Amino acid sequence: MYFKRLYTKKEGGELPQLVIASDENVQSRFVVQRILELREEGIPLEEIAVLFRSSFHSFDLEIELSKANIPFVKVGGFKFVETAHVKDVVAYLRVLENPRDVVAWNRILLLLDGVGPRTAEKVIDDILTKRLAPLAGAPQATVTSKFWTEYQHHPENVRKLFATLRQVASPSIPPAEKAYHVMQYYEPLLRARYDDHNKRKKDLEMFLNITERYHDVPSLLTDMALEPPNESIVDVEAPGHETEYLTISTIHSAKGLEWNTVFVIYALEGRFPSMRSVLDPEELEEERRLMYVACTRGKEHLYITYPMNIYDRESGLILTKPSRFLEGIGGNLLEPWVVE
């Protein structure tokens, strides 16, 4: 075993902040707001990074960054809206909202065994030419009362798809409930399609958490369709920085790099360290080293954030405590903030 004595030569400066957020979305909106403030103070986006333990921890933040028109690049994982399994689940919600969405129909039909492009085309043609009433204003007006039940002559797996959609077709059903039933139907397809289905399922659980804050499907779909802009933030753009981007990254991918300002998000017991790692001393020590790496990437400003009251679907537990790696750090070293 080797012992280190860590020290700094830097004098002055502000203390790192421990930011306690009432929930995940408040955490995301705090980070976005602080990034906008830092940018107006003259710190370029390329000198700011948001770090996290696992790729799915950034999903909610990615939506808020896109809504705020903050351009970003993600390192160490796919962007939320680019993952195939999230696109699949969103496609089910899109056809529920608008049965004329040919692209979404094609995507979910081709997920079915025995359904190729030709069969999918026949089903879609049947939907558009025989099952839908003429357009009359809102998308809901195109759906007849019998729409979800008139598919008995199609193959069994197609009929099962329509039976699932029929269960959640009512506009009065909240988006989270629709997404839950869709994901129950989709899980066997996920397992058959992807070797890393357990990891992808974790992504979908995060997506389900996100849907719970929406009151209607159109708003959810609008936010999911947002793409980060290709240029810097309008009105606070610095001359000569037309391709300026914020970095959001897994901690593994941030080793050896530094930024002026770093946000470490989801420093929550059960997320960082993960529940599984606490059962293995070696894995727990690796998580501790990752926390050290994350906290030493910032040259001037460090914000460590965690949301409270996070429901972990895998364990059935409510996660509320800060990471154990923050235990014993007093107010003289870490300034606590609470945001609601």
N, C-alpha and C positions, 0 to 999 in steps of 0.2 A: 504493500500500500504506500502511496506517495502523498505527502502533505504539501499543500500550497498555502502561501500567505498572499492574499490578493490585496492590492492597494491601488490608489489613483493619485496622479500628480495634478489633476485638474482642481483648481480652486474656484469657489463661488458657484453660481448657477442655481437653478431652482431644483427642489426635490422632485424625484419621480412621484407620480400621482397614482394612487389606487382608486379606480373609479368603480363604484358599486351602482349598478343599474337595476331598476325595478323589473325589467324583463329584457329579452333578447333584442327586441326592436328598439327599445330605448337605448341599449348599448350601441346599436348600429347608428342611430340618429345622432348620438353624442359624438361618435367618431367622425361622421360626416360633417357635422357642424364645426368641430374643432379643426378639421382639415381645411375647411373654407376659411376659418379665421387665420390659421397659420399661413395660408396662401396669400391672404390680403396683407399679412405682416411682412411679406417678402420672401418667405421660404418656398422655393419651387417644389412642385409636386414630386419631381424626381428625387428630392431629398427627404421624402416622407415614405414610410413603409408601414403596413399593417401585417403583423405576423400571427400565425395560429398553429395549433398542434396538428389538426387534421383538415383536409381540404373542405369537408362539408361545413366546418365551423364558419366559413366566410359567406355562406349562401345568402343569409338575410342581409348582410352588409352589401353584397353585390347589387341587390335590388335597390337599396337606398342610394348607393353611389351612382347607379344609372339614372335614378329619378332626379338626382341633384346635378346631372350632367358632368360628373367628375370622371375623366378618362383614366382607365387603369389597365394594368397588365397583371395577369395572375401567373405565378410561378409555382410549380409543384402540384398541379392538378388542373382539371378542366374547369372553366367557368360554369356556374350553375346552369345557365340556360343552354349550354352547349352539350351537356351530358345526354346520352341517348335515352337512358331510362327516364329521366325527367321529361324529355321531349315526348316520350311515349305517353306518360300519364297526362301531360298537358293536352295531348291530342284527343284523349277521351273527353276531357272537359270542353274542348273546342267543339266537338260534334254535338255535345249536349246543348251547348249554347247556340250553335248554328249548324243544323243538319245539312246545309249546303256546302260545308267546308270540305271540298274534294281532297285536298292535300292531307288533312287530318284523317279522313276516312281511309284513304289509301294506306297511311302509316299503320293504323291499328288493325286493319284487315290483313295486312301482310305479316303481322305477328302470329297469325293463326296457322297451325299445321295444316297442310293440304290446300292452303289458299295462296295461289300465285297471282301474278299481275292480271292474268286474263279473268280469273274468278273475281278478283277485287273489282275489276272494271265492270263486270256484269252486275255485281251488287250495287256499286255506286250509280250505275245507269238506272237500275231499278228504283233507287232512292230518289234520284233527281227527276225522272220522267213519270213515275207512277205513284209515288208515295207522298210527295209534297204538294200542297196547295200552291197556287200562284203567289208570288211575292206580294205582300200587302203591309208594308211598313216595317215593323219590328220583326226580327228573326223568328220570334215565337209564333207569329201569325202564319208562318209557313208550315207549321206542324199540325197535322190533324190529330184528333183525339185517339185514332187507331194507329198512329204512325209506328209506335214501338212494338206493336203486336202482329203486324202483317208480314212476317218473314218466315212462316212455317215451311215454305217450300225450299228454303236454303239449307246448306249442310248444318249438321248439329252444332258445330263450334260457332258458326255464325249466329244461329238461333240463341245460343248461350250468351254471346256478346250482347245481342239486343235485349235479352232478358235482364242482364245486368244494368244496361243503360236505362231500361224502363223503370227499374226500381228507384232511380235517382233523377228522373227526368223533370220532376216538378220544380218550377222556379222557386217555390217556397223552401226547398231544402237548402240549408247553408252550404257554402263551398267546402268547408272542412268535412262535412258528412258525405258529400258527393265524392270528394277525394279519397276518403277512407274506404268506401265501398268499391271504388274503382281500383284502389291498390290491393284490396283483398282479392279481386278478380285477377289482377295483373301479376300477383306474386308467383303463381306457378309458371307463367310465361317468362318471368324474370329468371327464375331458377333454371329453366330449360335453356335459356338463351345465353346466359353469362356465367362463366366459371367463378367470377368474383362477386356472386350475387349477394353475399352477406354485406360486403362493403357498399354495394349499390343500394341495398335495402336501408342502410343507415342514412344515405343521401335522401331517400324518399321519406323517411321518418322526419328529417329536417324540413322537407317540403311540406309535409302534413302540418307541422308546427306553424309554418309560415301561413298556410291557408286559414288558420284559426283566427287571424286578425282581420280577415276580409268578410264583408257582409253580403257581397254579391260576386258572382263568377266573372262578369265583364271587367270589373276593376282588377281582379286577380290576373286575368289574361292580359290586360293592358300592361300591367307591371312586368309580367313574365316576357312580354314581347319587346321590352326596352333593351336597346343595345347601348353600351358605353359610346360616347361620341369619339370621333377620331381626332379632335383638336382640343386645345386647352379650354379651360373654363372661360366663357364669355365675360367680358367686362373686368376680369382680374388677371388677364393674360399678360405676362411679361414679354417685352420685345425680344424677338429671336428665339422664343420657346414654343414654336407652333406644334411640336411633337412631344410635348411634355406629358408624362404619365405618372400616376401614383403606382407604387408597387404593392400588391398584396401577395403574400407568399407563405407557404408552409415554413416552419422553422428549419427543417432539414435543408431546404433550398437556400436558406439565408446565411448559412455558415460561411464565414470569411468576408461577409459584406457589412457595410455600415451606412447609416443614414443620419441626417441631422435630427430627425424626429421619428420615433418608433412607437407604435401602438401594439401591445400584446393583448389580444382579445381572448375571451373564454377561459380566463385563469380560474376555472371553476372545478372544485373537487368532483370527480366523476367524469370530467371532460379533459382536464389537464392537471394531474395525471388521469388517464382513462381508468374506468372501473376494472378492466382486465389486468392492467399493468400493476395495480396495487397488490395483486396476489402473487407476483413474482418479484423478489428483491432485485434481481438483475435488471428487469424491465423498468422497475421503479427508479433505479439509479440512472438509467438511460433517460427517463423522463425528466429527472432532476437536472441532468446535464443539458437537456434541451431548453429548460427554463433559463439556465445560466446563459446559454447561447443567445436566446431571445432578448434577454435583458441587457446584454452587452453590445447590442447592435446599434443603439442610439448614442450619438455623440453629444447632443445638447438636451433633448427632451425625451422622456419616457413615460408612457401612459399604460398602466396595466389595468385591464377592465374585466369585470365578470358580471353576468346577469344573474338575478335571483329567480327562484320559483320556476326552474326549468324541469319539465316532466320528461323523464327518460323512459321511453316506451319499452325498451328491451328489459329493463329491470323492474319497471313499475314504480320507481322512486322519484321523489321530488328533490332536485339538486338545488341547494341553497348556500352552501359554504364555499368560501374562497379556497383556492388551491392550498394544499398542505405545505407547498413550497414557500408560501408567504408567511407561515407561522413564525412568530418570534421577531418579526421586523417591526420595530417601534415607530412612533410618529416622528421621531427625529430623522428617520431615514426614508419614510414613505408617507406622503401626505394623502389622507383619505378624502375622497369626494363622493357625494351621493347624488345621483340624478334620477328624476322620476318623470 
